[in-house]
Amino acid sequence: MTREKPDRRTFLKTSSATAGTAAFAPALLAPAVHTGHQEMLKLGLVGCGGRGEGAVLNALSADANVKLVAIGDTFRDRALIRQANFLKNEELASRATVADDQVFDGFESFKKVVDASDVVILATPPHFRPEHLAYAVEQNKHCFVEKPIAVDAPGVRAVQKSCDIAKEKGISIVSGLCWRYDLGIQETMRKILEEKAIGEIVSIESSYNTGTLWHRGDQEDWSRMEYQIRNWLYFNWLSGDHIVEQAIHSLDKTAWLMGDVPPVKAMALGGRQQRTDSKWGDIFDHFTVFYEYASGQRVYFTCRQQADTDQHTDELVLGTKGQAQVIKHRIKTNDGEKWRYRGPKPSMYVNEHVEFFKSIRSGQPINNGHYMCNSTMLAIMGRMAAYTGKTLTWEECITSTQRLGPKEYTWGDVPTSPVAIPGVTKVL
């Protein structure tokens, strides 16, 4: 991962694929790769967790001329589970049969998958995403990139660089920020942003408040590296904390509403109240973040992962002429007029792959690089503000040199980082 200080204006360049799937970025400096309506595209999976499996099935459902040819994971048992699971899908098994010699494991397995494929799905713990994407782009492979795209600012900068190179090469980069590909969300956003159905946006109340997730336990023969990667959600260097790993979906919708430009500054609160045992690593279980934009508009955001608490996920957008609920696809104006989206609702998880393969075959590559980097950094900024207890500027956050995680990946001891303490933890 690069550590050079970025040019802020370069990072803030707006991609032509800022809002949803409507805008494609044509390649100007290189011909498109793998065009042709009938060509069978070879698909590879890097990261054999549940999301990786789901993304493969979505991809095969989206395009009949796609075949899974290679899979890889840090752990062989995880890769073998997915190899077997794909064969259980009677409808797709004929295109999801992976030969035993194309099942790879280990830290370098991603290179073998990329080399064997035309199109790759990157779905490992997000710490590894910048390195994996850089290699895939270097090898001229179209990429479906799961969210988030990094866990720290150096990683975000590295991914933005890879996306810029992909644009020059005519390579499609599609983000796993799936709400951008939901037809109901797209139409609701169009009503808010283009038709100004609620007037000018004043503020946004956003939340991703949910329960707890899985934990895979521990075994005596696991090194601490293996334990942490198998339970990657709970280690900041691997997941970025749940504000980055999970709640980015909500922050991405607020970024969309704000034109995919970064805020000026953020102040945050956070900590751990339920998940205090060492098994939960070094992450928080709740965050509250206040983002302020140059326009004076504000985003008020909360997220938590706590058992037996009320769950709520949506964006309430307050405007000068009314308000909107984004996930519910509802708008109500101050004069009492109501609107609700009632159009088609195909799976957004399949639709993002439909658009992905369409862009490859048409020679009109999609590049979601700008917004997936901006939204990831927005979440990292919230985490940094909560961990430190300081009001931080975007400039301080995006130029941070703090790289999370070990310098080398070996099966040995990896100490757990201390849990952040606001007022004590520093910005690097």
VENWO-V959193 format. One record per helix or strand of 3 or more residues. SS is the DSSP state (a for helix, b for strand). FROM is the first residue (numbers start at 1). TO is the last residue. If there is no record, write none. Layout:
[[SS FROM TO] [SS FROM TO]]
//
This chain:
[[a 8 11] [b 41 46] [a 50 62] [b 66 73] [a 76 87] [a 93 95] [a 100 102] [b 103 105] [a 109 116] [b 119 122] [a 126 138] [b 142 145] [a 153 169] [b 173 175] [a 178 181] [a 183 193] [b 201 210] [a 224 230] [a 232 234] [a 236 239] [a 242 245] [a 248 257] [b 265 271] [a 278 280] [b 286 292] [b 298 305] [b 312 319] [b 322 325] [b 330 333] [b 338 340] [a 348 362] [a 369 388] [a 394 398]]
//
